């Protein structure tokens, strides 16, 4: 099944943090507390784990470039993370809530206003996908919609009709992209201290993207906002196990065992 707004779109949601955390400085003093242009008040649905908010880490005293480097290091070293994204794609609202780890496991949902909601679970090289009735009506023929209603479609990630849905589940792939576009030409502006869901943070901004970095505990990037596409990403549950488990067999259909390709509606 090739959904236009599939799990692969979660990589787009992470582009902001990957791009900004790779930015360099042009050598100008970026230690001022000027509020980044286009930034919005930072807030998030969840805070970082309480154990990471015990003491100040001193990043608010650093330059924007130095704060960016620290946030980039935390992202590159993370074993797991959960992110929630709100934004638009081709004018349609999209909401993503996905937890993923370095082992390739993930669990979460992708919802688009016009298409519907899809739940995705990935454990290693196996994936389960459960779409709501609205999505099946939009993307599949009536026979497939009836067959798959209320069930998970499952198969290996090598299955072409499912593999595209799991690209955004690869934390290691996202981490590998950090720093790839660093040409050292961007100035990173540091803003005044703020809070993200009660946790102290400092915003840094470049290329229209603002990242709020924790100033207590580890300097995790807590929230990313893109003024160009009005998207926002909240990062939580750093290094926590992904809450994913295989659905019951009686609630699944193995797509590789469907003998009639026309029945799949893919």
For each residue, the residues with C-beta under 8 A, 3 or more apart:
1: 129 139 140 153 161 162 165 266
2: 6 161 164 266
3: 6 115 118 135 139 164 165
4: 89 90 115
5: 9 89 92 94 110 112 115
6: 2 3 9 110 118 164 165 167
7: 10 98 106 110 118 120 164 165 166 167 168 169
8: 11 164 165 167 168
9: 5 6 12 13 89 94 96 110 168
10: 7 13 14 83 85 96 98 110 168 169
11: 8 14 15 167 168 173 174
12: 9 15 89
13: 9 10 16 83 85 87 96 168 231 233
14: 10 11 17 18 83 168 174 233
15: 11 12 18 19
16: 13 19 20 209 211 224 225 226 231 233
17: 14 20 21 71 75 211 221 224 233 235
18: 14 15 21 22 75 174 177 178 180
19: 15 16 22 23 181 207 209
20: 16 17 23 68 188 204 205 206 207 209 210 211 224
21: 17 18 68 69 71 72 75 178 179 211 221
22: 18 19 68 72 178 179 180 181 182
23: 19 20 65 68 182 186 188 206 207
24: 65 182 183 184 185 186 188
25: 28 30 63 64 65 184 186 187 188
26: 184 185 186 187
27:
28: 25 187
29: 32 63
30: 25 63 64 65 187 188 189 190
31: 62 63 64 190
32: 29 189 190
33: 190 191 192 193
34: 189 190 191
35: 39 191 192 203
36: 39 189 190 191 203 204 205 210
37: 189 205 227
38: 205 208 210 227
39: 35 36 42 191 203 205 210 225 227
40: 210 225 227 232
41: 194
42: 39 194 195 196 201 203 210 212 222 223 225
43: 196 197 223
44: 47 196 197 222 223 234 236
45: 84 197 234 236
46: 82 84 197 234 236 237
47: 44 50 53 196 197 198 199 222 236
48: 52 53 199 214 217 218 220 222 236 238
49: 52 53 237 238 240
50: 47 53
51: 54 217
52: 48 49 214 216 217 218 220 238
53: 47 48 49 50 199 200 214 216 217
54: 51 216 217
55: 216 217
56: 60 200 215 216
57: 214 215 216 217 218 219
58: 61 62 215
59: 62 66 67 70 202 213 214 215 219
60: 56 193 202 215
61: 58
62: 31 58 59 66 67 70
63: 25 29 30 31 66 67 188 190
64: 25 30 31 67 68 187 188 189 190 204 205 206
65: 23 24 25 30 68 69 188
66: 59 62 63 69 70
67: 59 62 63 64 70 71 188 190 202 204 213 219
68: 20 21 22 23 64 65 71 72 188 204 206 211
69: 21 65 66 72 73
70: 59 62 66 67 73 74 213 219
71: 17 21 67 68 74 75 204 211 213 219 220 221
72: 21 22 68 69 75 76 178 179
73: 69 70 76 77
74: 70 71 77 78 218 219 220 221 238
75: 17 18 21 71 72 78 81 175 178 221
76: 72 73 175 178
77: 73 74
78: 74 75 81 102 171 175 238 239
79: 101 102 239
80: 99 100 101 102 171 237 238 239 240 241 242
81: 75 78 99 100 101 171 235 236 237 238 239
82: 46 97 98 99 100 108 235 236 237 240
83: 10 13 14 96 97 98 233 234 235 236
84: 45 46 95 96 97 98 233 234 236
85: 10 13 94 95 96 231 232 233 234
86: 93 94 95 96 231 232
87: 13 93 94 226 229 230 231 232
88: 91 92 93 94 229 230 231
89: 4 5 9 12 92 94 112
90: 4
91: 88
92: 5 88 89 112 113 114 115
93: 86 87 88 112 113
94: 5 9 85 86 87 88 89 110 111 112 113
95: 84 85 86 109 110 111 112
96: 9 10 13 83 84 85 86 108 109 110 111
97: 82 83 84 108 109
98: 7 10 82 83 84 106 107 108 109 110 120 168 169
99: 80 81 82 106 107 108 237 240 242 243 244
100: 80 81 82 105 106 108 168 169 170 171 242
101: 79 80 81 104 105 106 171 241 242
102: 78 79 80 171 172 175
103: 124
104: 101 122 124 125 169 170 171 172
105: 100 101 122 123 124 169 242 244
106: 7 98 99 100 101 120 121 122 166 168 169 242 244
107: 98 99 120 121 122 242 243 244
108: 82 96 97 98 99 100 119 120
109: 95 96 97 98 117 118 119 120
110: 5 6 7 9 10 94 95 96 98 117 118 120
111: 94 95 96 116 117 118
112: 5 89 92 93 94 95 115 116 117
113: 92 93 94
114: 92 138
115: 3 4 5 92 112 134 135 138 139
116: 111 112 131 132 133 134 135 136 137 138
117: 109 110 111 112 131 132 134 135
118: 3 6 7 109 110 111 129 130 131 132 135 165
119: 108 109 129 130 131 152
120: 7 98 106 107 108 109 110 127 128 129 130 165 166 169
121: 106 107 127 128 129 152 244 245 246 247
122: 104 105 106 107 126 127 128 157 166 169 244
123: 105 126 127 244 245 246
124: 103 104 105
125: 104 156 157 158
126: 122 123 154 155 156 157 246
127: 120 121 122 123 154 155 156 157 162 163 165 166
128: 120 121 122 152 153 154 246 247 252
129: 1 118 119 120 121 152 153 154 162 165
130: 118 119 120 150 151 152 153 247
131: 116 117 118 119 135 136 139 148 153
132: 116 117 118 135 136
133: 116 136 137 145 149
134: 115 116 117 137 138
135: 3 115 116 117 118 131 132 138 139
136: 116 131 132 133 139 140 144 145 148 149
137: 116 133 134 140 145
138: 114 115 116 134 135
139: 1 3 115 131 135 136 265
140: 1 136 137 144 145 148 265 266
141: 144 145 265
142: 145 146
143: 146 147 263 265
144: 136 140 141 147 148 263 264 265 266
145: 133 136 137 140 141 142 148 149 265
146: 142 143 149
147: 143 144 151 253 263
148: 131 136 140 144 145 151 153 253
149: 133 136 145 146
150: 130 251
151: 130 147 148 251 252 253
152: 119 121 128 129 130 247 251 252 253
153: 1 128 129 130 131 148 162 252 253 255
154: 126 127 128 129 247 252 253 254 255
155: 126 127 159 161 162 254 255 256
156: 125 126 127 159 162 256
157: 122 125 126 127 162 163 166
158: 125 163
159: 155 156 162 163 255 256
160: 163 164
161: 1 2 155 164 255 264 266
162: 1 127 129 153 155 156 157 159 165 166 255
163: 127 157 158 159 160 166 167
164: 2 3 6 7 8 160 161 167
165: 1 3 6 7 8 118 120 127 129 162
166: 7 106 120 122 127 157 162 163 169 170
167: 6 7 8 11 163 164 170 173
168: 7 8 9 10 11 13 14 98 100 106
169: 7 10 98 100 104 105 106 120 122 166
170: 100 104 166 167 173 174
171: 78 80 81 100 101 102 104 174 175
172: 102 104 175 176
173: 11 167 170 176 177
174: 11 14 18 170 171 177 178
175: 75 76 78 102 171 172 178
176: 172 173 180
177: 18 173 174 180
178: 18 21 22 72 75 76 174 175
179: 21 22 72 182
180: 18 22 176 177
181: 19 22
182: 22 23 24 179
183: 24 186
184: 24 25 26
185: 24 26
186: 23 24 25 26 183 206 207
187: 25 26 28 30 64 206
188: 20 23 24 25 30 63 64 65 67 68 204 205 206
189: 30 32 34 36 37 64 204 205 206
190: 30 31 32 33 34 36 63 64 67 202 203 204
191: 33 34 35 36 39 194 202 203 204 205 210
192: 33 35 202 203
193: 33 60 200 201 202 215
194: 41 42 191 200 201 202 203 212
195: 42 198 199 200 201
196: 42 43 44 47 199 201 212 214 222 223
197: 43 44 45 46 47 222
198: 47 195
199: 47 48 53 195 196 214 216 222
200: 53 56 193 194 195 214 215 216
201: 42 193 194 195 196 212 213 214 215 222 223
202: 59 60 67 190 191 192 193 194 212 213 215
203: 35 36 39 42 190 191 192 194 210 211 212 213
204: 20 36 64 67 68 71 188 189 190 191 210 211 213
205: 20 36 37 38 39 64 188 189 191 208 209 210 211
206: 20 23 64 68 186 187 188 189 209
207: 19 20 23 186
208: 38 205 226 227 228
209: 16 19 20 205 206 224 225 226 227 228
210: 20 36 38 39 40 42 191 203 204 205 224 225 227
211: 16 17 20 21 68 71 203 204 205 221 223 224
212: 42 194 196 201 202 203 221 222 223 224
213: 59 67 70 71 201 202 203 204 219 220 221 222
214: 48 52 53 57 59 196 199 200 201 217 218 219 220 221 222
215: 56 57 58 59 60 193 200 201 202 219
216: 52 53 54 55 56 57 199 200
217: 48 51 52 53 54 55 57 214 220
218: 48 52 57 74 214 238
219: 57 59 67 70 71 74 213 214 215
220: 48 52 71 74 213 214 217 235 238
221: 17 21 71 74 75 211 212 213 214 224 235
222: 42 44 47 48 196 197 199 201 212 213 214 234 235 236
223: 42 43 44 196 201 211 212 232 233 234 235
224: 16 17 20 209 210 211 212 221 232 233 235
225: 16 39 40 42 209 210 231 232 233
226: 16 87 208 209 229 230 231 232
227: 37 38 39 40 208 209 210 230
228: 208 209
229: 87 88 226
230: 87 88 226 227
231: 13 16 85 86 87 88 225 226
232: 40 85 86 87 223 224 225 226
233: 13 14 16 17 83 84 85 223 224 225
234: 44 45 46 83 84 85 222 223
235: 17 81 82 83 220 221 222 223 224 238
236: 44 45 46 47 48 81 82 83 84 222
237: 46 49 80 81 82 99 240
238: 48 49 52 74 78 80 81 218 220 235
239: 78 79 80 81
240: 49 80 82 99 237
241: 80 101
242: 80 99 100 101 105 106 107
243: 99 107
244: 99 105 106 107 121 122 123
245: 121 123
246: 121 123 126 128
247: 121 128 130 152 154 251 252
248: 251 252
249: 252
250:
251: 150 151 152 247 248
252: 128 151 152 153 154 247 248 249
253: 147 148 151 152 153 154 257 258
254: 154 155 257 258
255: 153 154 155 159 161 162 258 264
256: 155 156 159
257: 253 254
258: 253 254 255 261 263 264
259:
260: 263 264
261: 258 264 266
262: 265
263: 143 144 147 258 260
264: 144 161 255 258 260 261
265: 139 140 141 143 144 145 262
266: 1 2 140 144 161 261
